[in-house]
Amino acid sequence: MSDQSVYNDSSATGDARLYLMEIAAMKKFASFVAALIVLAIASPGWAQTGVPSAMGPATFDGIYAGSLTSSSGRGFSSGVGSNRSKCWTSAPAKMTIRGGYMVMEYPNWKRRTLHYRGIVDPSGAVNLRHTNNDGSIAILTGQISNGQVSGTMRRGPCLWDLTLAKQ
């Protein structure tokens, strides 16, 4: 019985007809899912990053190292007591990129290693974020060009410039 005949089957009435229609819809959905799986296998770059591209973000894979330098011009941010965060002047940073996904790490003013996670798209645009202990979000945006990552990181009232070179 074809999917079309399910809708026109005069012998099926009420719940039986509805049941047959549901089966036909599930068959169509299963075919759609199978097509997506074939597409994902045939295009591994798309499967990892969601971006269909022959070159893809994999061209940026590697380890980048350099520094974060304060561009906010302050040694300390405003705040009271233990909630006061430090806007340090510079820190070393390292970024690892694999298949369009990236992780950057650097030591904060308490010498704890912070991790920013995000993606790089085929054009080299970088977008990372970190969730702070208080639930706020720190953002890093930038661009990869000629083996170098340049960008800006904002964490609370502090702003830093990022410069990393591929190792």
C-alpha contacts under 8 A as a table, 3 or more apart, distances in Angstrom:
res1	aa1	res2	aa2	distance
1	M	5	S	6.25
1	M	6	V	7.02
2	S	5	S	5.23
2	S	6	V	6.63
3	D	6	V	5.37
3	D	7	Y	7.34
3	D	21	M	7.91
3	D	24	A	5.64
4	Q	7	Y	5.67
4	Q	8	N	6.94
5	S	8	N	4.99
5	S	9	D	5.69
6	V	9	D	5.28
6	V	17	R	7.26
6	V	20	L	6.25
6	V	21	M	6.39
6	V	24	A	7.72
7	Y	17	R	7.45
7	Y	21	M	6.88
9	D	12	A	5.65
9	D	17	R	7.85
10	S	13	T	7.16
12	A	16	A	5.62
12	A	17	R	4.86
13	T	16	A	5.61
13	T	17	R	5.10
13	T	18	L	7.98
14	G	17	R	5.53
14	G	18	L	6.46
15	D	18	L	5.01
15	D	19	Y	6.02
16	A	19	Y	5.00
16	A	20	L	6.26
17	R	20	L	5.11
17	R	21	M	6.22
18	L	21	M	5.06
18	L	22	E	6.25
19	Y	22	E	5.14
19	Y	23	I	6.36
20	L	23	I	5.13
20	L	24	A	6.30
21	M	24	A	5.10
21	M	25	A	6.25
22	E	25	A	5.05
22	E	26	M	6.18
23	I	26	M	5.07
23	I	27	K	6.26
24	A	27	K	5.16
24	A	28	K	6.45
25	A	28	K	5.18
25	A	29	F	6.24
26	M	29	F	4.99
26	M	30	A	6.08
27	K	30	A	5.10
27	K	31	S	6.33
28	K	31	S	5.16
28	K	32	F	6.33
29	F	32	F	5.01
29	F	33	V	6.24
30	A	33	V	5.14
30	A	34	A	6.16
31	S	34	A	5.09
31	S	35	A	6.27
32	F	35	A	5.14
32	F	36	L	6.38
33	V	36	L	5.06
33	V	37	I	6.29
34	A	37	I	5.13
34	A	38	V	6.31
35	A	38	V	5.15
35	A	39	L	6.20
36	L	39	L	5.01
36	L	40	A	6.12
37	I	40	A	5.06
37	I	41	I	6.21
38	V	41	I	5.21
38	V	42	A	6.10
39	L	42	A	5.10
39	L	43	S	6.03
40	A	43	S	5.20
40	A	44	P	5.99
40	A	46	W	6.64
40	A	47	A	5.00
41	I	44	P	5.85
41	I	47	A	7.44
43	S	46	W	5.49
43	S	47	A	6.46
43	S	52	P	7.42
44	P	47	A	4.96
44	P	48	Q	6.32
45	G	48	Q	5.41
45	G	49	T	6.16
45	G	50	G	7.55
45	G	51	V	6.99
45	G	52	P	6.57
45	G	53	S	6.81
45	G	54	A	7.49
45	G	56	G	6.28
45	G	57	P	7.91
45	G	58	A	7.78
45	G	99	G	7.42
46	W	49	T	5.34
46	W	50	G	4.66
46	W	51	V	4.85
46	W	52	P	4.62
46	W	53	S	6.95
47	A	50	G	5.81
47	A	51	V	7.92
48	Q	99	G	6.70
48	Q	100	G	7.56
49	T	57	P	7.85
49	T	99	G	7.13
49	T	100	G	6.02
49	T	101	Y	7.65
51	V	56	G	7.23
51	V	121	D	7.60
51	V	122	P	7.69
52	P	56	G	7.33
53	S	56	G	4.82
53	S	122	P	7.33
55	M	58	A	7.07
55	M	59	T	6.48
55	M	122	P	7.31
56	G	59	T	6.42
56	G	100	G	7.64
56	G	121	D	7.42
56	G	122	P	4.95
57	P	60	F	5.64
57	P	61	D	7.26
57	P	99	G	5.89
57	P	100	G	4.55
57	P	120	V	6.28
57	P	121	D	5.74
57	P	122	P	4.86
57	P	123	S	7.99
57	P	124	G	7.39
58	A	61	D	5.16
58	A	98	R	6.54
58	A	99	G	4.64
58	A	100	G	5.91
60	F	97	I	6.73
60	F	98	R	7.75
60	F	100	G	7.50
60	F	124	G	7.62
60	F	144	I	7.83
60	F	147	G	7.87
61	D	96	T	7.46
61	D	97	I	4.75
61	D	98	R	4.89
61	D	99	G	6.45
61	D	100	G	7.38
62	G	96	T	5.85
62	G	97	I	5.35
62	G	98	R	6.75
62	G	166	K	6.80
62	G	167	Q	7.37
63	I	94	K	7.16
63	I	95	M	5.73
63	I	96	T	4.56
63	I	97	I	6.47
63	I	166	K	5.80
63	I	167	Q	5.71
64	Y	94	K	5.71
64	Y	95	M	5.02
64	Y	96	T	6.35
64	Y	148	Q	7.63
64	Y	149	V	7.64
64	Y	164	L	5.47
64	Y	165	A	5.04
64	Y	166	K	4.17
64	Y	167	Q	5.55
65	A	92	P	7.65
65	A	93	A	5.85
65	A	94	K	4.44
65	A	95	M	6.33
65	A	164	L	4.81
65	A	165	A	5.49
65	A	166	K	6.57
65	A	167	Q	6.79
66	G	92	P	5.83
66	G	93	A	5.45
66	G	94	K	6.52
66	G	162	L	7.78
66	G	163	T	5.72
66	G	164	L	4.17
66	G	165	A	6.23
67	S	90	S	6.80
67	S	91	A	5.55
67	S	92	P	4.29
67	S	93	A	5.00
67	S	94	K	7.94
67	S	162	L	6.07
67	S	163	T	5.73
67	S	164	L	6.41
68	L	90	S	5.34
68	L	91	A	5.29
68	L	92	P	6.29
68	L	93	A	6.52
68	L	160	W	5.90
68	L	161	D	5.56
68	L	162	L	4.64
68	L	163	T	6.62
69	T	89	T	5.73
69	T	90	S	4.30
69	T	91	A	6.77
69	T	160	W	5.21
69	T	161	D	5.22
69	T	162	L	6.60
70	S	73	G	6.43
70	S	74	R	7.81
70	S	87	C	7.21
70	S	88	W	6.74
70	S	89	T	4.75
70	S	90	S	5.95
70	S	158	C	7.62
70	S	159	L	6.04
70	S	160	W	4.27
70	S	161	D	6.31
71	S	159	L	5.54
71	S	160	W	4.96
71	S	161	D	6.17
72	S	87	C	7.82
72	S	158	C	5.88
72	S	159	L	5.04
72	S	160	W	6.78
74	R	77	S	6.82
74	R	87	C	6.31
74	R	88	W	7.87
74	R	89	T	7.90
74	R	158	C	7.99
75	G	86	K	6.70
75	G	87	C	5.27
75	G	88	W	5.71
75	G	89	T	6.66
76	F	84	R	7.89
76	F	85	S	6.81
76	F	86	K	4.62
76	F	87	C	4.91
76	F	88	W	7.11
77	S	84	R	6.55
77	S	85	S	5.92
77	S	86	K	5.81
77	S	87	C	5.98
77	S	157	P	6.38
77	S	158	C	7.00
78	S	84	R	6.36
78	S	85	S	7.72
79	G	83	N	6.09
79	G	84	R	4.36
79	G	85	S	7.27
80	V	83	N	5.73
80	V	84	R	5.32
81	G	84	R	5.76
82	S	85	S	7.83
86	K	109	W	6.47
87	C	109	W	7.95
87	C	157	P	8.00
87	C	158	C	5.45
87	C	159	L	7.85
88	W	91	A	7.77
88	W	109	W	6.46
91	A	106	Y	6.87
91	A	107	P	6.86
91	A	108	N	7.72
92	P	106	Y	6.12
92	P	107	P	7.42
93	A	104	M	6.96
93	A	105	E	5.80
93	A	106	Y	4.63
93	A	107	P	7.72
93	A	164	L	7.58
94	K	104	M	5.56
94	K	105	E	5.51
94	K	106	Y	6.63
94	K	164	L	7.49
95	M	102	M	6.82
95	M	103	V	5.55
95	M	104	M	4.06
95	M	105	E	6.42
95	M	164	L	7.88
96	T	102	M	5.54
96	T	103	V	5.43
96	T	104	M	6.43
97	I	100	G	6.41
97	I	101	Y	5.65
97	I	102	M	4.32
97	I	103	V	6.69
98	R	101	Y	5.41
98	R	102	M	6.40
100	G	119	I	5.51
100	G	120	V	5.14
100	G	121	D	6.58
101	Y	117	R	7.66
101	Y	118	G	5.95
101	Y	119	I	4.58
101	Y	120	V	6.44
102	M	117	R	5.75
102	M	118	G	5.35
102	M	119	I	5.57
102	M	120	V	7.13
102	M	128	L	7.76
103	V	115	H	6.52
103	V	116	Y	5.56
103	V	117	R	4.57
103	V	118	G	6.61
103	V	128	L	7.86
104	M	115	H	5.63
104	M	116	Y	5.06
104	M	117	R	6.53
105	E	113	T	6.29
105	E	114	L	5.43
105	E	115	H	4.57
105	E	116	Y	6.34
106	Y	113	T	5.39
106	Y	114	L	5.61
106	Y	115	H	7.04
107	P	110	K	7.48
107	P	111	R	4.89
107	P	112	R	5.16
107	P	113	T	4.30
107	P	114	L	6.10
108	N	111	R	5.07
108	N	112	R	5.49
108	N	113	T	6.30
108	N	114	L	6.66
109	W	112	R	7.43
114	L	130	H	7.88
115	H	130	H	6.52
116	Y	128	L	5.67
116	Y	129	R	5.08
116	Y	130	H	4.76
116	Y	140	L	7.90
117	R	128	L	4.99
117	R	129	R	5.58
117	R	130	H	6.69
118	G	126	V	7.52
118	G	127	N	5.54
118	G	128	L	4.02
118	G	129	R	6.33
119	I	126	V	6.08
119	I	127	N	5.70
119	I	128	L	6.55
120	V	123	S	7.92
120	V	124	G	5.72
120	V	125	A	5.46
120	V	126	V	4.61
120	V	127	N	6.56
121	D	124	G	5.39
121	D	125	A	5.51
121	D	126	V	6.94
122	P	125	A	7.48
124	G	143	Q	5.42
124	G	144	I	4.76
124	G	145	S	6.84
125	A	141	T	7.60
125	A	142	G	5.96
125	A	143	Q	4.57
125	A	144	I	6.46
126	V	140	L	7.72
126	V	141	T	5.36
126	V	142	G	4.84
126	V	143	Q	5.43
126	V	144	I	7.15
127	N	139	I	7.54
127	N	140	L	5.92
127	N	141	T	4.70
127	N	142	G	6.74
128	L	139	I	5.98
128	L	140	L	5.05
128	L	141	T	6.41
129	R	137	I	6.64
129	R	138	A	5.53
129	R	139	I	4.61
129	R	140	L	6.06
130	H	137	I	5.70
130	H	138	A	5.07
130	H	139	I	6.65
131	T	135	G	5.84
131	T	136	S	5.88
131	T	137	I	4.67
131	T	138	A	6.31
132	N	135	G	5.26
132	N	136	S	5.36
132	N	137	I	6.00
132	N	138	A	7.00
133	N	136	S	7.42
136	S	156	G	8.00
137	I	155	R	7.42
138	A	153	M	7.42
138	A	154	R	5.75
138	A	155	R	4.56
138	A	156	G	6.91
139	I	153	M	5.73
139	I	154	R	5.46
139	I	155	R	6.73
140	L	151	G	6.97
140	L	152	T	5.68
140	L	153	M	4.16
140	L	154	R	6.41
141	T	151	G	5.49
141	T	152	T	5.64
141	T	153	M	6.55
142	G	149	V	6.82
142	G	150	S	5.43
142	G	151	G	3.70
142	G	152	T	6.24
143	Q	149	V	5.69
143	Q	150	S	5.56
143	Q	151	G	6.28
144	I	147	G	6.63
144	I	148	Q	5.49
144	I	149	V	4.42
144	I	150	S	6.52
145	S	148	Q	5.41
145	S	149	V	6.59
147	G	165	A	5.99
147	G	166	K	5.24
148	Q	163	T	7.14
148	Q	164	L	5.61
148	Q	165	A	4.42
148	Q	166	K	6.02
149	V	162	L	7.35
149	V	163	T	5.74
149	V	164	L	5.00
149	V	165	A	6.32
150	S	161	D	7.52
150	S	162	L	5.41
150	S	163	T	4.81
150	S	164	L	6.64
151	G	161	D	5.87
151	G	162	L	4.91
151	G	163	T	6.83
152	T	159	L	7.08
152	T	160	W	5.69
152	T	161	D	4.68
152	T	162	L	5.70
153	M	159	L	5.75
153	M	160	W	5.14
153	M	161	D	6.39
153	M	162	L	7.04
154	R	157	P	7.24
154	R	158	C	5.79
154	R	159	L	4.63
154	R	160	W	6.54
155	R	158	C	5.33
155	R	159	L	6.54
